Amino acid sequence: MKKFFIFLAAVVLSCGLLSCSSDDDDPDTVKKVVDMLADPEPIQLTDAQKQFANDNNTFTLNFLKTVNEADRSGKSFIYSPLSITYVLGMVNAASTGETEKELEQTLGFHEGGIQAVNDYCKKLIEGLPKVDRKVKLSIANALFVNKNKATLKSEYQKDMQTYYNAEVKNLDFNSSSTLKTINGWAQEKTNNMIPTILDRIDPDVVTYLLNAIYFKANWNKKFDPNNTKTETFTTPNGTKQLPLMHQNVLINYMKNETYSSVLIPYDNSYWSIMVYLPEKGKTADDIINTFNPSNDIKAMSPCQVDLKLPRFETNSDTQNMKDGLIGLLEKMGIRRVFDSELAEIPNMCNTSVFISMMRQKAGIKVNEEETETAVVTLGSGYA
């Protein structure tokens, strides 16, 4: 397989670790069959919000393809389009004209309007953490405003607090304590997984907009550490020795000519992670160019699978890519918001702004007991 890549919504493995069998098959090492069939209950959305969710998933897939095209290093990566959606949703709430239109179309909101986008984001922010009380999930937003440069418009600040539950602070961007405050917020909201999001404070920035998402959940059926063995793992850059967790499971599984996939549930089975494996002769690029998680879930059926999954940690930073996060989003069609002459964002501050910089840092840890992942996305408003 060409690349081992990680996404908050899915994990793709780079070696032949899945095989479906009948009840008559005899697994080599793990005899017990663990039932991993899940029956998730999605958050309740209106018909319009369901369409938003579906088309925002399209944004997610398009973002993954764009990252994959831009990053040809063969290294693992993890990013969250959902976190980007929240930051750009806050920007969208202050936008007008073609800038608003471009944001809503690209993010999958079909020019639904600021109110509809705000209502959708509010429902997810409030509803997702309640889906499974055993899962630790938090979604946090914040605006750190340069008190020497601008003030937020009262209606905009009210909307940010109402629809995004956003923390708003007016800070002195010439003070060294501001960098500690912003990085401290990122560290706190991600349980220390993302200790910094800024390297320095730009005193000319009007406001920093941030989103943080933290997720920690136990597997519905934990892996037995005694079954974890160091084995050869194939990557685009060769092979390496990695600890591979092992279970023989009854699980939702699908397979086509390009890839196979399983849906591994967490805790009460309301949250799951999808694992993709390319078929022989296929690559991660082939998966990215053809897969559709929604359709793949519909195609799944219960199957006994000999499952091996790496125990691993990895992290990513969009600053390490040639054109950064803004470059990726521009390739996807979001351009005006980043242009000082074309951006129409008059309703955020007492001065019009454009988004001069965006950055996302994310990390994930997977072991026999649980998955822990976190992301912080930052955008800077410049007058």
C-alpha positions as CSV (number, residue, x, y, z in Angstrom):
1,M,0.0,0.0,0.0
2,K,1.3,3.4,-0.9
3,K,0.3,5.3,2.2
4,F,-0.8,4.7,5.8
5,F,-3.1,7.7,6.5
6,I,-5.2,8.6,9.5
7,F,-8.4,10.7,9.6
8,L,-10.6,11.5,12.6
9,A,-13.4,9.8,10.7
10,A,-11.4,6.8,9.4
11,V,-8.1,4.9,9.6
12,V,-6.5,3.3,6.6
13,L,-4.0,0.5,7.2
14,S,-1.1,-0.3,4.9
15,C,-0.7,-4.0,5.2
16,G,-2.9,-7.1,4.7
17,L,-4.5,-7.4,8.1
18,L,-8.1,-8.2,7.4
19,S,-9.6,-11.4,6.2
20,C,-13.2,-12.6,6.3
21,S,-13.9,-16.2,7.2
22,S,-16.7,-18.6,7.7
23,D,-17.4,-20.2,11.1
24,D,-15.5,-23.2,10.0
25,D,-12.2,-21.4,9.6
26,D,-9.6,-21.9,12.2
27,P,-7.7,-18.7,13.2
28,D,-4.0,-19.2,13.6
29,T,-3.6,-17.7,17.1
30,V,-6.7,-16.2,18.5
31,K,-9.5,-18.7,19.0
32,K,-12.2,-16.6,20.7
33,V,-14.6,-14.8,18.5
34,V,-15.5,-11.3,19.9
35,D,-18.9,-9.8,18.8
36,M,-18.3,-6.3,17.5
37,L,-21.6,-5.7,15.7
38,A,-22.9,-2.2,16.4
39,D,-26.2,-0.5,16.2
40,P,-25.5,3.2,16.4
41,E,-28.1,5.9,17.1
42,P,-27.2,9.1,15.2
43,I,-28.0,12.5,16.5
44,Q,-31.4,13.7,15.5
45,L,-31.3,16.3,12.6
46,T,-33.9,18.0,10.5
47,D,-34.1,17.1,6.9
48,A,-32.2,20.2,5.9
49,Q,-29.5,19.5,8.5
50,K,-29.2,15.9,7.3
51,Q,-28.4,17.3,3.9
52,F,-25.9,19.6,5.5
53,A,-24.3,16.6,7.2
54,N,-24.2,14.6,4.0
55,D,-22.6,17.4,2.0
56,N,-20.2,18.4,4.7
57,N,-19.1,14.7,4.5
58,T,-18.4,15.4,0.8
59,F,-16.2,18.4,2.0
60,T,-14.4,15.9,4.3
61,L,-13.7,13.5,1.4
62,N,-12.6,16.3,-0.9
63,F,-10.3,17.6,1.8
64,L,-8.7,14.2,2.3
65,K,-8.1,13.9,-1.5
66,T,-6.6,17.4,-1.5
67,V,-4.3,16.6,1.4
68,N,-3.3,13.3,-0.2
69,E,-2.4,15.1,-3.5
70,A,-0.4,17.7,-1.6
71,D,1.5,15.4,0.8
72,R,3.5,12.8,-1.2
73,S,5.9,12.0,1.7
74,G,4.3,8.6,2.4
75,K,4.0,9.4,6.0
76,S,0.9,8.9,8.2
77,F,-1.3,12.0,8.7
78,I,-4.4,13.0,10.7
79,Y,-6.6,16.0,10.1
80,S,-10.1,17.1,11.0
81,P,-12.3,18.8,8.4
82,L,-15.0,19.1,11.1
83,S,-12.7,21.4,13.1
84,I,-12.0,23.5,10.0
85,T,-15.8,23.7,9.5
86,Y,-16.3,25.2,12.9
87,V,-13.6,27.9,12.5
88,L,-14.9,28.8,9.0
89,G,-18.5,28.6,10.3
90,M,-17.5,31.4,12.8
91,V,-16.0,33.4,9.9
92,N,-19.1,32.7,7.8
93,A,-21.3,34.2,10.5
94,A,-19.6,37.6,9.9
95,S,-19.4,37.3,6.1
96,T,-21.6,38.7,3.3
97,G,-21.9,38.5,-0.5
98,E,-19.7,36.2,-2.6
99,T,-17.5,35.4,0.4
100,E,-20.4,33.9,2.3
101,K,-21.6,32.1,-0.8
102,E,-18.1,30.6,-1.5
103,L,-17.8,29.4,2.1
104,E,-21.2,27.8,2.3
105,Q,-21.0,26.1,-1.0
106,T,-17.5,24.6,-0.4
107,L,-18.3,23.5,3.2
108,G,-21.5,21.8,1.9
109,F,-24.1,24.2,3.2
110,H,-25.5,25.1,-0.2
111,E,-25.9,28.8,0.5
112,G,-28.2,27.8,3.3
113,G,-27.7,31.1,5.0
114,I,-25.9,32.2,8.1
115,Q,-28.7,31.3,10.5
116,A,-29.1,27.8,9.2
117,V,-25.3,27.2,9.4
118,N,-25.2,28.5,13.0
119,D,-28.2,26.3,14.0
120,Y,-26.5,23.2,12.5
121,C,-23.2,23.9,14.3
122,K,-25.0,24.6,17.6
123,K,-26.9,21.3,17.3
124,L,-23.7,19.3,16.8
125,I,-21.7,21.2,19.5
126,E,-24.5,20.5,22.1
127,G,-25.6,17.1,20.8
128,L,-22.5,15.1,19.9
129,P,-21.0,15.0,23.4
130,K,-24.3,13.5,24.7
131,V,-24.5,10.6,22.1
132,D,-22.6,8.3,24.4
133,R,-21.9,9.3,28.0
134,K,-19.1,6.8,28.2
135,V,-17.2,8.6,25.5
136,K,-15.2,11.7,26.4
137,L,-16.0,14.2,23.6
138,S,-15.6,18.0,23.9
139,I,-16.0,20.7,21.2
140,A,-14.7,24.1,22.2
141,N,-14.5,27.4,20.4
142,A,-12.8,30.7,21.3
143,L,-12.1,34.2,20.0
144,F,-9.0,36.0,21.3
145,V,-9.4,39.7,20.3
146,N,-6.5,42.2,20.1
147,K,-7.8,44.9,22.4
148,N,-5.3,47.4,20.8
149,K,-6.7,46.9,17.3
150,A,-10.5,46.2,17.4
151,T,-13.6,45.1,19.3
152,L,-16.1,42.5,18.3
153,K,-19.5,43.7,17.2
154,S,-22.0,43.0,20.0
155,E,-24.4,41.0,17.8
156,Y,-21.5,38.9,16.4
157,Q,-20.2,38.2,19.9
158,K,-23.6,37.2,21.1
159,D,-24.0,34.8,18.1
160,M,-20.6,33.3,18.8
161,Q,-21.6,32.6,22.4
162,T,-25.1,31.4,21.5
163,Y,-24.4,29.1,18.6
164,Y,-20.7,28.2,19.1
165,N,-20.5,28.4,22.9
166,A,-17.4,30.4,22.2
167,E,-15.2,31.9,24.9
168,V,-14.3,35.5,24.1
169,K,-11.3,37.3,25.6
170,N,-9.9,40.7,24.9
171,L,-6.1,40.6,25.2
172,D,-3.0,42.7,24.8
173,F,-1.3,41.3,21.8
174,N,1.9,43.1,22.8
175,S,2.1,41.2,26.0
176,S,4.1,38.0,26.3
177,S,1.3,36.5,28.4
178,T,-1.0,36.4,25.4
179,L,0.9,33.6,23.7
180,K,0.7,31.6,26.9
181,T,-3.0,32.2,27.2
182,I,-3.8,31.0,23.7
183,N,-1.5,28.0,23.8
184,G,-2.8,27.2,27.3
185,W,-6.3,27.2,26.0
186,A,-5.3,24.7,23.3
187,Q,-3.5,22.5,25.8
188,E,-6.4,22.5,28.3
189,K,-9.1,21.8,25.7
190,T,-7.1,18.8,24.2
191,N,-6.0,17.2,27.5
192,N,-2.4,18.1,26.8
193,M,-2.4,16.4,23.4
194,I,-1.9,19.8,21.5
195,P,0.2,21.9,23.9
196,T,0.8,24.7,21.4
197,I,-0.9,26.1,18.3
198,L,1.0,29.4,17.9
199,D,4.7,30.0,17.8
200,R,4.4,33.7,18.2
201,I,1.7,36.4,18.5
202,D,1.4,38.8,15.5
203,P,0.6,42.2,17.1
204,D,-1.2,43.3,13.9
205,V,-3.7,40.5,14.0
206,V,-7.2,41.6,15.0
207,T,-8.5,38.3,16.3
208,Y,-7.6,34.7,16.5
209,L,-10.5,32.2,16.1
210,L,-10.0,28.7,17.4
211,N,-11.7,25.4,17.6
212,A,-10.6,22.4,19.6
213,I,-12.0,18.8,19.5
214,Y,-11.1,16.1,22.0
215,F,-12.2,12.5,21.8
216,K,-11.3,9.5,24.0
217,A,-13.2,6.2,24.0
218,N,-12.6,2.6,25.0
219,W,-13.1,-0.1,22.4
220,N,-16.5,-1.8,22.7
221,K,-14.4,-5.0,23.1
222,K,-10.9,-4.3,24.2
223,F,-7.9,-6.0,22.7
224,D,-6.0,-8.5,24.9
225,P,-2.4,-7.2,25.3
226,N,-1.2,-10.8,25.5
227,N,-2.2,-11.1,21.8
228,T,-0.2,-8.1,20.7
229,K,2.9,-9.2,18.8
230,T,5.6,-7.3,17.0
231,E,5.2,-8.0,13.3
232,T,6.3,-6.7,9.9
233,F,4.3,-3.7,8.8
234,T,4.5,-2.5,5.2
235,T,4.7,1.3,4.4
236,P,5.4,3.2,1.2
237,N,9.0,3.7,2.4
238,G,9.6,0.1,3.2
239,T,8.8,-2.2,6.1
240,K,9.1,-1.7,9.8
241,Q,8.4,-3.7,12.9
242,L,5.3,-2.6,14.8
243,P,3.2,-4.0,17.7
244,L,0.0,-5.4,16.1
245,M,-3.1,-5.9,18.3
246,H,-5.1,-9.0,17.4
247,Q,-8.7,-10.2,17.8
248,N,-10.8,-12.7,15.9
249,V,-14.1,-10.7,15.7
250,L,-17.6,-10.8,14.5
251,I,-17.9,-7.4,12.9
252,N,-19.6,-5.3,10.2
253,Y,-17.5,-5.9,7.0
254,M,-17.5,-5.0,3.3
255,K,-15.3,-5.7,0.4
256,N,-15.0,-4.7,-3.2
257,E,-12.4,-4.9,-5.9
258,T,-10.5,-1.9,-4.5
259,Y,-10.6,-2.3,-0.8
260,S,-12.1,-4.0,2.3
261,S,-13.4,-2.2,5.4
262,V,-14.5,-2.9,8.9
263,L,-16.5,-0.7,11.4
264,I,-15.0,-1.0,14.9
265,P,-17.3,0.3,17.6
266,Y,-16.4,2.2,20.8
267,D,-18.1,1.8,24.2
268,N,-21.9,1.7,23.7
269,S,-21.4,1.3,19.9
270,Y,-22.7,4.8,19.1
271,W,-19.2,5.8,17.9
272,S,-17.1,3.7,15.5
273,I,-13.9,4.0,13.5
274,M,-13.7,2.7,9.9
275,V,-10.6,0.8,8.9
276,Y,-9.8,0.5,5.2
277,L,-7.4,-1.9,3.6
278,P,-6.5,-1.9,-0.2
279,E,-6.9,-5.1,-2.1
280,K,-3.9,-6.8,-3.7
281,G,-2.4,-4.5,-6.4
282,K,-4.3,-1.5,-5.1
283,T,-3.0,1.5,-3.1
284,A,-4.2,4.1,-0.6
285,D,-4.6,6.5,-3.6
286,D,-7.1,4.0,-5.1
287,I,-9.1,4.0,-1.9
288,I,-9.1,7.8,-1.6
289,N,-10.2,8.2,-5.2
290,T,-13.2,5.8,-4.9
291,F,-14.3,5.3,-1.3
292,N,-17.5,6.7,0.2
293,P,-17.9,5.8,3.9
294,S,-21.7,6.3,3.9
295,N,-22.2,3.9,1.0
296,D,-19.6,1.5,2.5
297,I,-21.5,1.3,5.8
298,K,-24.7,0.4,3.8
299,A,-22.8,-2.3,2.0
300,M,-21.6,-4.0,5.2
301,S,-22.8,-7.2,6.7
302,P,-21.7,-9.3,9.8
303,C,-18.7,-11.4,9.1
304,Q,-16.0,-13.1,11.2
305,V,-12.7,-11.3,10.6
306,D,-9.2,-11.9,11.7
307,L,-8.3,-8.4,12.7
308,K,-4.9,-6.9,13.4
309,L,-4.5,-3.2,14.1
310,P,-1.3,-1.4,14.9
311,R,-0.7,0.1,18.3
312,F,0.5,3.6,17.4
313,E,0.7,7.3,17.9
314,T,1.0,10.0,15.3
315,N,0.5,13.7,14.8
316,S,0.2,16.2,12.0
317,D,0.7,20.0,11.4
318,T,-0.5,21.7,8.3
319,Q,2.4,24.1,8.6
320,N,4.6,21.3,7.5
321,M,2.9,21.2,4.1
322,K,4.2,23.4,1.3
323,D,1.2,25.7,0.9
324,G,-0.2,25.2,4.4
325,L,-3.9,24.9,5.3
326,I,-4.9,28.0,3.3
327,G,-3.3,26.6,0.2
328,L,-5.3,23.4,0.6
329,L,-8.6,25.3,1.1
330,E,-7.9,27.5,-1.9
331,K,-7.5,24.5,-4.1
332,M,-10.9,23.4,-2.9
333,G,-12.6,26.7,-3.9
334,I,-12.4,28.9,-0.8
335,R,-10.4,31.9,-1.9
336,R,-12.1,35.2,-1.3
337,V,-12.0,35.0,2.5
338,F,-8.1,34.9,2.3
339,D,-7.8,37.8,0.0
340,S,-7.4,41.3,1.6
341,E,-9.1,43.0,-1.3
342,L,-11.9,40.5,-2.0
343,A,-12.9,39.3,1.5
344,E,-16.3,40.5,2.6
345,I,-16.2,40.1,6.4
346,P,-17.7,43.3,7.7
347,N,-19.7,41.9,10.7
348,M,-17.0,40.5,12.9
349,C,-15.3,43.6,14.3
350,N,-15.5,47.4,14.1
351,T,-13.2,47.0,11.0
352,S,-13.4,44.7,8.0
353,V,-11.1,41.7,8.1
354,F,-9.7,38.9,6.0
355,I,-8.3,35.6,7.2
356,S,-4.5,35.9,6.8
357,M,-3.4,32.6,8.3
358,M,-4.9,29.2,9.2
359,R,-3.3,26.2,10.9
360,Q,-4.3,22.9,12.2
361,K,-2.5,20.5,14.5
362,A,-3.9,17.0,15.4
363,G,-2.8,13.8,17.1
364,I,-4.0,10.3,17.8
365,K,-3.1,7.5,20.1
366,V,-4.4,3.9,19.6
367,N,-3.8,1.0,22.0
368,E,-5.4,-2.2,23.2
369,E,-7.8,-0.3,25.5
370,E,-8.8,2.9,23.8
371,T,-8.4,5.6,21.1
372,E,-7.5,9.2,22.1
373,T,-7.4,11.9,19.5
374,A,-7.4,15.7,19.5
375,V,-7.3,18.6,17.1
376,V,-6.9,22.4,17.2
377,T,-7.6,24.7,14.2
378,L,-6.7,28.4,14.3
379,G,-7.6,31.2,11.9
380,S,-6.3,34.8,12.2
381,G,-8.3,37.8,11.3
382,Y,-6.3,40.7,9.8
383,A,-7.6,44.2,9.1
